[in-house]
Amino acid sequence: DLDDGSIMDGEQIDQSIPFPIQTMFKPIIGRPRHDLYSDILYGVSDVGKPEVVEEMAWKVRFDEMKDFIARKGHSLPSNSEDPKLALWAYNQRSQYQNTLRGAATPLSFERRNMLEGIGFQFETIE
């Protein structure tokens, strides 16, 4: 039994996943799992609520950053290494700076703690 990476009809979806997120899996039966990430990141999934899509996309990039830090020992991906992750990291740092200035940003206290917990560098030497 080789797993080709597709979600198969009848496959059980992790019940710990909130129901609105579970419903997005229904239209992708038989599609490769990596397509799910593309759908989430580019907003073409059937979740219906933009904030859910944004949160899921943030968590996907967070996991990518966590892996990057584990491999490289720092949180400064270059554009040549991974342009999407580099832009995401830049945006997190920008939101952090805006938060310090008192502006409202998507960088919540929870997200900041998560990033600090994996060793994300908010300050960079330029």
Secondary structure, 3 states (H helix, E strand, C coil): CCCCCECCCCCCCCCCCCHHHHHCCHHHCCCEHHHHHHHHHCCCCCCCCHHHHHHHHHHHHHHHHHHHHHHHCCCCCCCCCCHHHHHHHHHHHHHHHHHHCCCCCCCCHHHHHHHHHCCCCCCCCC
